[in-house]
Structure formats: structure tokens, C-alpha cells
């Protein structure tokens, strides 16, 4: 049975491009990938927005991390008229969730990363880093909810969200959110939206770099935070090269 098409009244879909989603909704509505990380083990995963159907890509990931396990997830959301990655993670005792995501948009693209991180047991940790670069009239959104259950003492959770607008016609939305029911936790989040540092660009130009090269290097450094924890060199090269390819089209 296909779920009904979401509406803007649903907070998780507030910024979505529902007009683009509607024609393919029957194909993507019930497609959820299930990932189970066994206790004490580590799993690394990358998601790069795949070839799209009618310009739309929707990825839905449901993850359970067993006791003492680790899940490292790296995301690149780009090159779709409407691209959405939704990740739901539940952490058992002593588990760790590490996520780095990049949203790179141009033209009229609408790109989203939406996460639900559920700390269900004590001593679990999570860290989410998202970097967004947008040009023209693109819209990039991160919505991340961290839920800490009453028994999940000693939780340590962090979210860092930063967006860079190359044109003032672009739109960045950031909504990190904490819902905490335990009283012995360490949780923090932060979100910023800005533009390229003109003084830094001027300094690089004074050292002989042309403006296009200076901008590209600054953007490359900006999104590098998202992929710093990619474990394998080959995997890091794959996702970084794809990100750089997209950045070339933005700058």
C-alpha cells in the first residue's frame, strides 16, 4: 500500500519540492533500505545521489547500530532537480554514529538531508557535519533531530551545519534540533549561513591566484570537513572527486 503524498504541514517535508516529487511518489514511497550494524562491529557507507528518475532522487535509510558498534556514513547530495536523503538511526548502548554530508546545488535544484538520530541507551555518541554550497536559485536544506531517551545517560551528540551562498538568490535552510529526556548528557548543535570571505579572496589574489582558482580552493576546503572521517583512501577519493566535479559547475 502506497503512503499518501506528504504535505508542507509535515515538518520533515516543509521545504520539499512536492510538485517534482508527485510524479514519482508511487515508485519511491515504500522503498526503505534497512541497515543493521552488529554489536562491536564497524560499517562504512557512502551515498552519492544516483541517476535520477524524472530529475528526482529519494533515498530512505533506516539504521540500527548494535551495542558498541560504529556506523560511518558520508553523503553527497547534488545534481538532481529534487534530491532528498532521509536517514533514521537508532543507537544501542555504547554505539557511535558518524555522519558527514555535503549539499551542492545550482540552478533551481532543491536538495535535502533529513536525519533522525535516536539515542535509546546509555553511553552512545553521535556526530553530524553538513556543509552546503549553493548558487543561482538553488535551495539546500538540512533538518536533523536528535532524540535522547530517558535512560540514555552519558549521551554525547553534536551537529555542525554550515552553508555558503555564492548568490544571494540561493536559499539555505538549517534546523538542527535536540529532544532530550535524560539529565546527564553532552549535546550541542550549531548552524551558520554565510558568503565567501572577501578579505581571504583578496589575500589569495595578492599572492598571485586568479579569482576562480581562489574561490575553488576556498570551497574545496569548506566542504572537506564533511569527508574528513572517510576511512579508506579510495572511498575518500571517489566522493571527493565527485564533489569537486560538482563544485566546478557551481563556481
MOVENPE-V659438 format. One record per helix or strand of 3 or more residues. SS is the DSSP state (alpha for helix, beta for strand). FROM is the first residue (numbers start at 1). TO is the last residue. If there is no record, write none. Layout:
BEGIN
SS&FROM&TO ; SS&FROM&TO
END
This chain:
BEGIN
alpha&11&13 ; alpha&18&22 ; alpha&25&28 ; beta&33&37 ; beta&42&48 ; beta&56&65 ; beta&70&78 ; beta&82&91 ; beta&96&105 ; beta&110&119 ; beta&125&134 ; beta&139&148 ; beta&156&165 ; beta&171&180 ; beta&186&194 ; alpha&198&206 ; alpha&211&227 ; alpha&233&250
END
